[in-house]
Amino acid sequence: MKFETSQKLVSSATPSRICDVLEEQFRKVSGKVERGGDVLTVKDVQATFGSINRNDTTRCSVRMAQGRYLIVADTTYTPSGWFWIFFVLGLLFSLIGAAIPLGFYLWHKKIVKDTIEDVLRRVEDELASGPGHSGATAAPTTQVATGGNDTAAQLASFAGMLREGLITKEDFEAAKRKLLQLEPPNPASLLDSDVFSTFDEDQKVFLRRNGKVSGPFTYRQAKQAFAAGKLYASDEYATTPSGPWNSASALDG
């Protein structure tokens, strides 16, 4: 007898990390757990004295399906030698006697299946990221790394997630900007900046960042803002709110 148990998982974890958690959870409920790469072989799930009438072997693997992980547990569930001994002895007395080992056999099949499902749910609860899971969102969140090797490793991790379809290109670009400290400040900060309070007005200009226009400011104020690092080459300026727009890099010097 065979049956399959599966669990979908949206996570930034690698398949190896998922298998680590699977192995940890299965060792709590199984008599034997063996690992070969990213595949687990699990035997004797929730073994008790009454389970001597069955043999169970579960092969658990992690695969990608429709942009998310799918944890699949294929279980082979068969009667043990003790089952046949009890079954035959029961038949010698009555049908009821034979039904007792059969009842234990079917009952333990449900125990094995329910336990595997519970393990997969615990793994999903521990590793899942996405809407509906506390402390996690579908888009990646990062902290700025302090070491070059850490930054490179995190970028590689996000690149792998992008290839596997777990995040969008926009999510990857946002994470990369944050890791490399390229995240531009909010345009509103320009309005509140004291950089612009120390100059007399001259020619008025407007600033545009990510499609949002702010101003007017003076041309001298805009140049000072660029020199102070409050404007970026990707920002734009114009003498009217509707353009034509010029790169803020022209303000250098």
C-alpha positions in Angstrom: 0.0 0.0 0.0 1.3 3.5 -1.0 0.1 7.0 -0.3 1.5 10.5 -0.8 1.5 13.5 1.4 2.5 16.9 0.2 2.8 20.5 1.4 3.3 23.7 -0.7 5.8 26.2 0.7 6.7 29.8 -0.3 10.0 30.5 1.3 13.3 32.2 0.7 15.1 29.2 2.2 17.2 26.9 0.0 16.2 23.3 -0.6 19.1 22.2 1.6 17.8 24.4 4.5 14.3 23.0 4.0 15.7 19.4 4.3 17.6 20.4 7.4 14.3 21.4 9.1 12.5 18.3 7.7 15.2 16.1 9.2 15.0 17.9 12.5 11.2 17.4 12.7 11.2 13.8 11.5 13.8 12.8 14.0 11.3 13.8 16.7 8.7 11.2 15.5 10.6 8.5 13.6 12.8 5.6 14.6 15.2 6.0 11.7 16.0 8.9 9.4 18.6 8.8 6.6 19.6 11.6 4.3 21.1 11.5 0.9 21.6 15.0 -0.5 18.2 16.7 -0.4 16.2 13.5 0.0 15.2 12.0 3.3 14.3 8.3 3.9 12.2 8.0 7.1 11.1 4.7 8.8 9.0 3.7 11.7 7.0 6.9 12.1 5.4 7.2 15.6 6.5 3.6 16.5 4.7 2.1 19.5 4.3 -1.5 20.7 1.2 -1.8 18.5 3.1 -0.8 15.4 4.9 -4.1 15.2 2.3 -5.2 12.8 3.4 -2.8 10.1 6.4 -1.5 8.1 6.5 2.1 6.8 9.1 3.8 4.7 8.7 7.4 3.6 10.8 9.1 0.9 10.6 12.9 1.4 11.9 15.3 -1.3 11.7 19.0 -2.1 10.9 20.2 -5.6 9.8 23.4 -7.4 6.2 23.7 -8.7 4.6 26.9 -10.1 7.1 29.2 -8.5 7.0 27.7 -5.1 8.4 24.7 -3.2 6.5 21.5 -3.0 7.5 19.1 -0.2 6.4 15.5 -1.2 6.4 12.5 1.1 5.9 9.2 -0.7 5.1 6.4 1.8 5.2 2.7 1.4 3.1 1.0 4.1 3.0 -2.8 4.3 2.1 -5.5 6.8 5.0 -6.9 8.9 5.7 -10.5 9.6 4.1 -10.2 13.0 0.9 -9.0 11.3 0.6 -12.2 9.3 1.3 -14.3 12.4 -1.4 -12.6 14.4 -3.8 -12.6 11.4 -3.4 -16.4 10.8 -3.7 -17.2 14.5 -6.8 -15.0 14.7 -8.4 -16.9 11.8 -7.9 -20.2 13.7 -10.3 -18.9 16.3 -12.8 -16.6 14.6 -13.2 -13.8 12.1 -13.2 -11.4 15.0 -9.7 -12.7 16.0 -8.4 -11.9 12.5 -10.1 -8.5 12.5 -8.0 -7.3 15.5 -4.6 -7.2 13.8 -6.3 -5.9 10.7 -7.8 -3.1 12.7 -4.5 -2.2 14.3 -2.9 -2.2 10.8 -5.4 0.3 9.4 -5.4 2.4 12.5 -1.6 2.8 12.4 -1.8 3.7 8.8 -3.8 6.7 9.8 -1.4 7.5 12.6 1.6 7.4 10.1 -0.3 9.6 7.6 -1.4 12.2 10.2 2.1 12.4 11.7 3.7 13.1 8.3 1.1 15.7 7.6 1.8 17.3 10.9 5.6 17.3 10.3 5.1 19.0 6.9 2.8 21.7 8.4 5.4 22.4 11.1 8.1 22.8 8.4 5.8 25.2 6.5 5.1 27.2 9.6 8.8 27.6 10.4 10.0 28.5 6.9 7.1 30.1 5.1 7.3 33.7 3.9 4.4 35.5 2.3 1.1 37.3 3.1 -0.5 35.8 6.1 2.6 34.8 7.9 3.8 37.0 10.7 7.1 38.7 10.3 7.4 37.9 6.6 6.2 39.3 3.3 6.2 38.1 -0.2 8.9 40.6 -1.2 12.3 40.0 0.3 13.4 42.1 3.3 17.0 42.6 4.1 19.3 44.3 6.5 22.3 46.1 5.2 25.3 43.8 5.5 28.4 45.0 7.2 30.8 42.7 5.4 31.5 42.4 1.7 31.3 38.6 1.8 27.9 38.7 3.5 26.6 41.2 0.9 27.8 39.0 -1.9 26.2 35.9 -0.3 22.9 37.6 0.2 22.9 39.0 -3.4 23.6 35.4 -4.7 20.7 34.1 -2.6 18.3 36.7 -4.0 19.5 36.0 -7.5 18.8 32.3 -6.9 15.3 33.1 -5.7 14.7 35.2 -8.8 15.8 32.4 -11.1 13.5 30.0 -9.3 10.6 32.4 -9.6 10.1 32.9 -5.9 10.5 36.7 -6.2 9.9 39.2 -9.1 12.6 41.2 -10.8 11.4 44.3 -9.0 11.8 42.6 -5.7 15.3 41.6 -6.6 16.2 45.1 -7.7 14.8 46.6 -4.5 16.8 44.1 -2.3 19.9 44.8 -4.3 19.6 48.6 -3.9 19.1 48.1 -0.1 22.1 45.7 0.3 24.4 48.1 -1.7 23.0 51.1 0.1 21.7 52.5 -3.1 18.1 53.1 -1.8 17.3 56.7 -2.6 15.8 58.9 0.2 12.2 59.9 0.0 11.7 63.0 -2.2 9.9 64.7 0.7 13.2 64.9 2.5 14.4 67.5 0.0 11.6 69.8 1.1 12.6 69.5 4.7 16.3 69.8 4.1 18.1 72.7 5.8 20.5 72.7 2.7 18.0 75.0 1.0 17.6 77.5 3.7 21.0 79.1 3.4 20.8 80.6 -0.1 19.0 83.5 -1.8 16.6 82.6 -4.5 17.8 82.7 -8.0 16.4 80.9 -11.0 13.7 78.5 -9.9 13.9 74.8 -10.7 11.8 71.8 -10.0 13.1 68.4 -9.0 11.7 65.0 -10.1 12.4 61.6 -8.6 10.6 58.4 -9.6 8.0 60.5 -11.3 7.3 62.7 -8.3 7.9 66.4 -8.8 8.8 68.7 -5.9 9.8 72.4 -5.7 10.3 75.0 -6.7 13.9 75.5 -5.4 16.6 77.7 -6.7 19.2 76.5 -9.1 21.9 77.2 -6.5 20.0 75.2 -3.9 19.7 72.2 -6.3 23.5 72.3 -7.0 24.2 72.4 -3.2 21.8 69.5 -2.7 23.6 67.4 -5.3 27.0 68.2 -3.8 25.6 67.2 -0.4 24.5 63.8 -1.7 20.8 64.6 -1.4 20.3 64.3 -5.2 21.4 61.5 -7.4 22.4 61.3 -11.1 19.1 59.4 -11.7 17.2 62.5 -10.4 16.1 65.2 -12.8 15.6 68.9 -12.7 13.7 71.4 -14.9 12.7 75.1 -14.9 9.0 74.2 -15.1 7.0 71.5 -13.4 6.3 69.8 -16.8 9.9 69.8 -18.1 11.9 69.4 -20.2 13.9 67.4 -17.7 17.7 67.2 -17.3 19.8 64.8 -15.4 20.8 66.1 -12.0 24.4 65.1 -12.8 24.5 68.4 -14.7 24.3 70.1 -11.4 27.8 68.8 -10.4 30.4 71.6 -10.3 
